[in-house]
Amino acid sequence: VAYPLAVTGLSQLLFPWQANGSQLHDDKQQLIGSALLAQKFERAEYFHSRPSATDFATIGSGASNLGMSSPLRAEFASTAAKALGADPSPTLLTRSGSGLDPHLPLAAVLAQVDRVAQQRGLDPARLTERVKSAVQAGILGPGVVNILQLNLALDQDKAA
């Protein structure tokens, strides 16, 4: 009993935001989601997350085990390409390992800039700079962008 209480107490003391799920709230303090979990964005004015094998369900999350030569993978890529436009980023044609990864590599986000800029009536060059300013350090690889946080920032910019 003492160990879990000590770990809980220390995490609340040292890392309260992370210990409570990295929750994101809107201007009205309503819970929107977690910075650690991807959400499904389908409208054209939003940057889209990587597809999820579990349709972004947090309970029972998991990955797809489709190999590179699987006919189902080719069918998925064809469907995704139609939904995302003529030349989507290859990253957007592969599913997240956990099904819930909220981050995308910078190149995959930049591939969506023209669509989002057109839908929001923004200058693509300015939106590109906004995306680049949202890059976070990757754990083992290149920088990544948290799609939920980026979309929330764009909505806040629009409201202002």
ABEGO torsion letter per residue (X at the ends): XAAAAAAAAAAAAABAAAAAGGBBBBAAGBBAEBAABBBBBABAABBBBBBBAAGGBABGBBBBABBAABAAAAAAAAAAAAAAEABBBAAAABBBAAGABABBBAAAAAAAAAAAAAAAGBBAAAAAAAAAAABBBBAABBBBBBAAAAAAAAAAAAAX
